[in-house]
Amino acid sequence: LDKIEMPMTVMDPRELAASMLAAGGAGGFAVAVFNPLDTLKVRYQVTPAGHERSGMTGFARSILATEGLFAGLWLPGLSANAVGIAISSMGRVGLYPAVRDALAPSPEHRTPATMFLAGLLAGAVGYFASSPVYQIKTLAQAEAGTIDATSGRLTTGSRAGEVARFHGRSLVAGLGALSRENALFRGSAALVVRGALLSAGQCLGYDGFKTACRKVGARRRDDSDDSNAAAFRARFVVPD
């Protein structure tokens, strides 16, 4: 095959901002829609031994019967989950093209190693920035249950009898509580490593396959053809 000449690329700041906003908005919306599943997972994991014998399905039915769908599964940690994934997506997806172009301005010099490193760096930034918010999300979901209006104590859930610290409070209030404890980035190392590796693999799968399609002449007039194929491929390389 003849060598493909590709010009150097520098991402326009407005394009970068649009990319980050689109990534954040899409990620936040998707997570908000499926927050009940995330809440169910966390609540089931922190349930005291012996209370989960009916299995996750039975556990979900008991929550729906006593607390309802919205109060029991949809609302706990909802704002923190949406904001957290929005921030991490702005980093790992929105920042990726800019980081990749900074490492290899010319498309013909982009190697799998460059793509992997760009995804690793972008993912690390996104997940580090979102770490405090993700922590609020998990703490709120773990506490989820019905709150007595008079005492402020939980009457259902794994923390029944305790005063709710994060569930039922705003995201700002939760962040303030963690800040006072000097615990904003507690556990962030594990989240950053996981998120960086996840992003690196996904970006390599997507961008690498798309670049390979170009090099073998498989790119069609409509850019969406190889974009869709690459996205499909990336989902199997590193599932989210």
C-alpha positions in Angstrom: 0.0 0.0 0.0 1.1 3.6 -0.7 2.0 5.7 2.3 -0.9 7.7 3.5 0.0 11.4 4.0 -1.8 12.8 7.0 -1.4 16.4 8.2 -0.5 17.3 11.8 -3.6 18.0 14.0 -4.0 20.4 16.9 -7.4 20.4 18.6 -9.1 23.7 18.7 -10.0 24.8 22.2 -13.7 25.2 21.3 -13.7 21.7 19.9 -12.1 20.4 23.0 -14.6 22.1 25.2 -17.5 20.8 23.1 -16.0 17.3 23.2 -15.7 17.4 27.0 -19.2 18.7 27.5 -20.7 16.1 25.1 -18.8 13.3 26.9 -19.8 14.5 30.3 -23.5 15.1 29.4 -23.9 11.7 27.7 -22.2 9.9 30.6 -24.1 11.7 33.3 -27.5 11.1 31.6 -26.8 7.4 31.0 -25.8 6.8 34.6 -28.8 8.8 36.0 -31.2 6.5 34.0 -29.6 3.3 35.3 -28.9 4.5 38.9 -31.4 2.0 40.4 -29.2 -0.9 39.3 -26.1 0.7 40.8 -28.0 1.5 44.1 -29.3 -2.1 44.2 -25.7 -3.5 43.8 -24.3 -1.3 46.6 -27.2 -1.9 49.0 -27.0 -5.7 48.4 -23.2 -5.7 49.0 -23.5 -3.9 52.4 -26.5 -5.9 53.6 -25.7 -7.7 56.9 -25.1 -11.5 56.5 -28.4 -13.4 56.7 -30.5 -10.7 55.2 -29.6 -11.4 51.6 -30.7 -15.1 51.5 -33.5 -14.4 49.1 -31.0 -13.4 46.4 -30.7 -10.1 44.7 -34.1 -10.4 43.0 -35.8 -11.0 46.4 -33.8 -8.2 47.9 -34.9 -5.8 45.2 -38.6 -6.8 45.7 -38.4 -6.1 49.4 -37.0 -2.6 48.8 -39.7 -1.9 46.3 -42.4 -3.1 48.7 -41.2 -1.1 51.7 -39.6 2.0 50.2 -40.7 2.2 46.5 -38.7 2.5 43.3 -37.7 6.2 43.5 -37.0 6.5 47.3 -35.4 3.1 47.6 -33.4 2.7 44.4 -33.5 5.7 42.1 -32.8 8.7 44.3 -30.0 7.4 46.6 -26.7 8.9 45.3 -28.4 10.0 42.1 -26.8 13.5 41.8 -23.4 12.3 42.9 -23.5 9.4 40.4 -24.4 11.6 37.5 -21.9 14.3 38.4 -19.2 11.8 39.1 -19.5 10.0 35.8 -19.8 13.3 34.0 -16.5 14.5 35.4 -14.7 11.2 34.7 -16.1 11.1 31.2 -15.0 14.6 30.5 -11.5 13.4 31.3 -11.3 9.9 29.9 -13.3 10.6 26.7 -13.4 14.4 26.2 -9.7 14.9 27.0 -8.4 11.9 25.1 -8.1 13.4 21.6 -6.2 16.5 22.9 -3.8 14.3 25.0 -3.2 11.9 22.0 -2.6 14.8 19.6 -0.1 16.4 22.1 1.8 13.1 22.2 1.7 12.5 18.5 0.6 15.5 16.5 0.9 13.7 13.2 -1.7 10.9 12.7 0.8 8.7 10.9 3.0 8.6 14.0 0.2 7.4 16.3 1.1 4.0 17.6 -0.9 1.6 19.9 1.5 2.7 22.7 0.7 6.3 22.1 -3.1 5.7 22.2 -2.8 3.5 25.3 -0.7 6.2 27.1 -3.1 9.0 26.1 -6.0 7.0 27.4 -4.2 6.2 30.6 -3.4 9.9 31.2 -6.8 11.2 30.3 -8.5 8.5 32.4 -6.3 9.2 35.4 -7.1 12.9 35.3 -10.9 12.2 34.9 -11.1 9.7 37.7 -8.9 11.6 40.1 -11.0 14.7 39.7 -14.2 12.7 40.2 -13.0 10.7 43.2 -14.6 12.7 46.0 -18.0 12.7 44.2 -17.8 8.9 43.5 -17.2 8.5 47.2 -20.3 10.4 48.1 -22.3 8.3 45.7 -21.2 5.1 47.3 -21.6 6.3 50.9 -25.1 7.6 50.1 -26.2 4.4 48.4 -24.8 2.3 51.3 -26.8 4.3 53.8 -30.0 4.2 51.7 -33.2 3.7 53.5 -36.2 5.4 54.9 -35.3 8.4 57.2 -37.5 9.3 60.1 -38.5 12.9 59.7 -38.3 13.6 63.5 -35.1 12.0 64.6 -33.3 11.9 61.3 -32.5 8.2 61.9 -32.8 5.5 59.3 -35.7 3.1 59.8 -34.8 0.7 57.0 -31.7 -0.4 55.2 -28.3 -1.7 56.3 -27.8 1.3 58.6 -31.2 1.2 60.3 -31.1 3.0 63.7 -28.2 5.3 62.7 -28.4 8.9 61.8 -28.0 9.4 58.0 -24.8 11.3 57.2 -24.9 11.2 53.4 -28.2 9.7 52.2 -30.9 12.4 51.9 -28.3 15.2 51.9 -27.1 17.3 49.1 -23.9 16.6 47.2 -22.4 19.8 48.5 -23.2 18.9 52.1 -21.6 15.5 51.6 -18.4 17.0 50.1 -18.3 19.4 53.0 -18.5 16.5 55.5 -15.7 14.7 53.8 -13.6 17.8 53.7 -13.9 18.4 57.4 -12.7 14.8 57.9 -9.8 15.4 55.5 -11.1 12.4 53.5 -12.1 13.9 50.1 -9.7 11.6 48.3 -9.9 8.5 50.5 -9.6 5.4 48.3 -8.8 7.5 45.2 -5.7 5.5 44.3 -7.7 2.4 43.5 -10.3 4.3 41.5 -7.6 6.2 39.5 -5.7 3.0 38.6 -8.9 1.2 37.6 -10.2 4.1 35.7 -6.9 4.8 33.9 -6.5 1.2 32.8 -10.1 1.0 31.7 -9.8 4.2 29.7 -6.4 3.1 28.2 -7.9 -0.2 26.9 -11.1 1.4 25.6 -9.3 4.2 23.8 -6.8 1.8 22.3 -9.6 -0.5 21.2 -11.6 2.3 19.6 -8.8 4.5 18.1 -6.5 1.7 17.2 -9.2 -0.2 15.2 -10.3 3.0 13.6 -6.7 3.9 12.6 -6.2 0.4 11.2 -9.3 0.7 9.1 -7.9 3.9 7.6 -4.5 2.4 6.8 -5.9 -0.6 4.9 -8.3 1.6 3.0 -11.4 0.5 4.8 -12.6 3.9 5.6 -15.8 4.8 3.8 -17.1 8.2 2.8 -19.3 8.4 5.9 -17.0 8.5 8.9 -19.7 6.9 11.0 -19.1 3.5 9.4 -15.7 2.9 10.9 -16.6 4.9 14.1 -19.5 2.6 14.8 -17.3 -0.5 14.1 -14.6 0.9 16.4 -17.0 1.6 19.1 -18.4 -1.9 18.8 -14.9 -3.3 19.0 -14.0 -1.2 22.0 -16.9 -2.5 24.0 -15.5 -6.0 23.7 -11.9 -5.0 24.3 -12.6 -3.4 27.7 -16.2 -3.5 29.0 -17.2 -0.6 31.2 
